[in-house]
Amino acid sequence: MEDFWVVVLAGLKVWVYLIVALLMVPAMFGFSLGISETYMKILVKTLEWATLRIQTVNKEQHIIESSSSNGLIQRDDGSMEEELGELRRSRPKPPVGGDFTLSDCFYFYRRGIEDIVEDEVTQRFSSEELVSWNLLTRTNNDFQYISLKLTMVWGLGVFIRYCILAPLRITLASIGLTWLVIGTTAVGFLPNWRENRPRKGGICVANHTSPIDIVILCNDGCYAMVGQSHGGLMGVLQRAMARSCPHIWFERADMKDRHLVAKRLTDHVNDNTKLPILIFPEGTCINNTSVMMFKKGSFEIGGTIYPVAIKYDPQFGDAFWNSAKYNMVSYLLRMMTSWAIVCNVWYLPAMTQQEGEDAVQFANRVKSAIAHRGGLVDLSWDGGLKRAKVKDMFKEEQQKMYSSMVVGSEEDNSSHSD
């Protein structure tokens, strides 16, 4: 029995020595031995082979149809007025001042069925679907047994991810090198336009997919954090971070706390010697396909805004944290056992509030710039719908819009009476 533990300890020593020699030392001096690059090339070739194998078999069975869109429904981008106008064109005479027609019902029927089948909001809070399989469990097709060779490759992948990659990443995390947890998996950290990186006294805003968004951005600079207070493992990390840097954590439900946060943010921005503040204005994690409404609070305090677009490559692993489904420990385990975390980061030119532009308009302009650069869908919905119901004011807004079309606006009615 003693001999067994001697062998185990010797193996652990060799493991640590290899990590130090092949990962820690090269990283300390800013160079790479090419291990990550070689791993990524082999991984890409393997996934391409697996995808081709599956498509070849299923092509004969007519199961998979090539499509660049993951959506079930092709939605129209027109407004309510435009779409109802199309339905009313068959009327012999145009309505004066607006009135009700039975054909209007078809618009509401269609929109209701679309939202039931494929709600464009709630689907942003679940894992992004893939056209092809990446040898992980998540897929948008119900794949079954294809061949013995493919099954053996999948089994080998399970062994590599759980018995080699996960222990390696956990070892690095346990010795405090959290940023190496990303580098070990050959992250494609490819920031563009480094001259646009946030400067002291400014505010860096980015779309939010995962807690590791912070780790990725901190590879390229230091930030003061602003965010909601958490419990559990996340709370432990927040308290540890607060001891090293003046981060700002708040309770979203406490209105007094929010006013205090706004004051602390203003004081921070007005001090050009302090680190730039990193804020995720969406307030929650979105699934790497879209950018949802930016809270206006970050854009009311003034100062220069440095937008950053973050986009993960879903082919190698799902970086999205569905906090409603997985706790932090479960999420980290999924991350540790993924193939890799490949991420592109774009630093956009600094933006300031224009004359006559309010905080909401400024926030929407920044959000649109991030969505366009990252190839993400720009949505106006509040990310708070992840845990709350739609506010009544949104329903009333649609009702008022249709009501004005039916009964006519005050200007139309007054001109008609004249």
N, C-alpha and C positions, 0 to 999 in steps of 0.2 A: 504493500500500500504506500509506503514511504517512497519507493522508487517511482510510483505513478505520479505523486505530487512533485517530485524532483523534475520529472519530464515535463509536467505541465508548467512549472515555473520557468524552466529553461525555454520552453516554447514561447511563453509570454515575454521573456527578455528579448528573444530574437525578434518577435513581433514589434516591440517598442523600438528596438534598434533600427529596424527597417523603416519604420515610420519617421524616425528622426533623420535618418540618412537620405531617404528618398523624397520626403515631403517637407519636413520642418526646416532643415538646413537650406535647401534650394529656395524655399519661400522667404526665409529671412534675408537672403542676399538678392532676391528679386529675379531669379531665373528659373527655368523649368527644364527637367530632364526629358520631356516629351512623353511622359507616361500617360497624362490625361489626353493628349492629342491622339496617341495611338489607340487608347481605349475607345475614344469617340469614333474613330474611323472604323474600328471593328464592329462597334455597336450599330452604326449607321448601315453598314453592309449587311449585318445580321437581320435588322428590321426590314430592310428592303427585300432581302431574300424571303423572309417570312410572309410579308405582304404579297409578293409576287406569287408565292406558293398558294396562298389562300385564294387569291383572285383567279388563278388558273383553274383550280378545282371548282370553285363556285361559278365560274363563267359558263361551264358546261351545264350547270344546273339552273342557270338564269336566276341566281339568288341575289347577286350584288349588281347594282347598276351604278356606273360611274357617275358621280355627281360632285360638284364643287361646293354644294350647299348642304348644310346639315339640317336646315329647316324643313318642316313638314308642309308649311303653308307659305305661298308667295303673297306677301301683303302689299297692298297699295299704299303709296306714300302720300296720297292726296288728303286734303283737309275734309272735314264734314261737309262744308259748303260745296266743294268741288265734286265730291262723290254723290251727294244728293242731287246736285245739278245735272250730273250725267243721267241719273235715273229719271229726272223730270223732263228731259229733252223730248220725250215722246208725247208730251201734252200738246194739244192743238194751240193753246195760248199760254204764254208765260204768266206765272202768278204775279199779281200786283201787291207789293208789300209783303209777300210771303204768305203761304197758306199750307195746310196739311194735304198731303196726297197719300193714297194707300201704298204707293210704291216706296215711300220713305221707310216702311217697315222692313223692306229687304235689306237696307243698309244696316239697321240695328240687329237683324237676325244674323247677318254674315259676320259682323264684328263680334257678336256674342259667341258664335260657334268657334271663331278663330281663337278667342281667348280661352275657351274651354279646352280646345284641342291642343293649343300651343300658346300659352301665355308668355308674352315677350318679357315679362318682368320676373316672375318666379323661376323661370328656367335659367336666369342669370345667377341663381343661388344654388345651383347644382353643378356637378363636374362637367366640364366641356366635353362634348362628344367628338369622337374621332372617326374619320372616314375609313381608316385602316387600323388593324390591330397592332399594338406595340409590345406584344408578349406579356403585358400586364393584364389585370382582370377587367379594366374598364374598356368598353367598346360600344359602338352604336349598332352593332350587328350581333345576333345570337349565334356566335360561332360554336361549332361542335367539332367532333373528332375529324381531322383532315387526313393526317398520315402519321405513321410511327416516327418518321424523321422529325417532323415538326413538334410532336409531343416530346421527344427527347431533348430538342433544343429548348422548349419551354421549361422542362424539368431542370436542365442545366442552368437556365436563367434564374430559376427560383433558388438554387443552391448558391449561385454567385451573389445574388442580391441579399440573401438572408445570412449566409455564412461567411462572406468575404467583405462585401461593401458595408453592410450594417455594422459589424464589429469594428471596422476601420473608422467609420464616421463617429460611432459612439466613443471610441478611444480618443479621437481628436477632440470631441466635445467635452469629454471628462477632464481633459487637461487644460481646458479654458480656451482652446483655439477654435472658437465657434466659427470664425470666418473661414477656417480651413475645411469645415464640414461642407461648405459649398465648393471650394476649390478641388477637393478630393474627387468630386464627381465630374470634373472637367466641365465646369460651367462656362458657357460662352458669354462671359461678361464683356459685352462689346459696346461701351459707351461711345456715342458719336458727339462731335462738337464739344470737346472737353473745355474749350474756352468759355462755354456757357455755364460752367459749373457754379452752383450757388456760392455767394460770397457772404462774409460776416455782416450781420445786421439785416439780412434778407430773409425771405420765407420761401422754402422749397416745398412745392405741392406736387403730388404724384398720384396716379391711380393706384388702387390698393387691391392686391390679389392674395397676399400671404404675409404672415409675420416676418418672413425672411426678406421681404422688400427692404426692410431696415438694414439687414446684414449686407445685402447686395450693394445698396447705396453707400454704406459705410466703408466698403472696400475702396471707395474713391474719394472719401472725405469724411469729416466728423460733423455731427449734427446734434442739436438739442431737440429732444423729442417732445411732442404734445399728443396726448391721447387719453382715452378713458381708462380709469383704474380697473384692474382686473383682480380676480382671486386666483387661487391655485398656483400652478407653476408659472403662469404668466405674471401673476402678482409678485412672486419671488424675484423674477427677472427685472420687473419694473423697479422694485425697491433697491436691488443691487445697482441698477443703472443710475438711480437718483443719487447714490453716494459718490459717484464719479463725475457727474455733470448735472447742472441745474435743469433737469427735465421738468415738464409740467404735466401732471396727471390730474384728471378731474372726474367728478361724478356727473354724468350727463343728465341725470334726473334732478339734480340740485341746481335750481336757478341761481341762487346766491353764489354757488361755486363757479358757475359759468361767467358771471360778471367779474369775479375775481380773476379768472383765467384770462379774460379779455384785457384786463388791466396789466397783468403780468406779461402777456404777449406784446402789448404796446410798449411797455418799458424795455422789453428784450430787443424789439426791433429798433428802438431809438438809440440803442447802444451798439455802435459799430465795432466794438471790441469783442462782442459775444459771438458764439457760433451761430450759423444760420439755423433757423427752425425748420424741422421736417414735419409736415402735416399731410395727412391723408383725408382730404375734405369729404370723401364719400361716407366716412364714418363706419364703414364695414367692408368686408372682403367681397369682391365681385369675381366671377369665375373666368377671368382672363379673356373674355370675349367682348366686353363692353365697359363703358364708363358711365356711371349714373350720377345723379344730381350732386353738385358740390355745395356743401353748406356755406352760407354766405359769411359766417363769422370770421373765417380766415382772411376775407377780402375787405373787411370793414376797418381794420386797424391801420391801414396805410402801409407804406413801404414798398419795396420791390419784390415782385413775385417771380420765382425761378421755376418754370414748369418742367416736369420730368415725365416722360412716357416710359412705362415698363411693360414688356410683353414677353411671356414665357413660351418656350417651344413645347407644346403638349405631347409631341412625339415621344419624348423621353421620360415623362413623368407628369403627374398632376400636381401643380404647385398650389392650387386653390384650397383655402382652408374653409370648409363648411362648418363653422363653429356651432351651428344648430344640430349637427350630426356627430361631429367628432370633438372630443376634448383635446387639449394641447398635447398630452402624452400620446394619444392615438394618432394625432396628426403628425407629430414628429416621427413616430415609427413608420408611417406611410412614406414620409420624406426620406428617411434613412434607407428604406428598402426600394426606392425608385432607381431607375437606371442612372439618371443624372438630372441635374437642374440646369437647363440651358436658358439663358435670359438675355434679351437685348434691351439696352437702356439708351434713351435719347435725351440729351440735355438740350432743351429748347431755349431760344433767345429770351432774355428777361422781359417781363411785361409789367406795365404800370397802369393804374386806373386812368382812363381818359376823361376829359372834361365833359360833364353832363352824363356820365355813366355811373349808375348806382352799383352797389355791391353785388346784386344778383346778376346784372348784365355782365359785370366784370368776371364773375365766377363762371358764367356760361361761356364767355369768350375763351378763358383759359382752358376750360374743360374741352371745348371743341378742338382747340389746338392740340391738346394731348391725344384725344381720340383720333384725329387725322394722322398724326405722326406715328402712333402706335398701331394703326390699322384696326382700331376698335370701333364698336358701334356706339354712337353718341345718343344716350337716352336721357330724358328729362325726369324720369321717375326717381323718387327718393329711395335710397338704399335701406332706409328704415322699414320699408315694406317687407324686409326679410323676416321681421318679427312682429310687425304691426299690420293692422288693416288699413285700407285706403281711407284717407280722410274724407269727410263729408263734403269739404269745399271742392274737391276734384269732381265729385258727382254733380254738385250744384253747378259747377262751371260748364259741364257738358249739357246739362238741362237748360241753362240759360241760353247757351249758344243755339240750341235747337228751337227754343221758344222764340228767340228773336227772328228765326227764319219762318216760323209759322204765323206769328201775329204781326211780324214786321217791327222794325225799330221805331223809335219815337220820331226820327227825322222823316222816315218813309211815310208814317201815318199822317204827320202834319202836312207834308207836301201833297199827299193824296187828298186830304180834306180841302186844301186850297184849290 
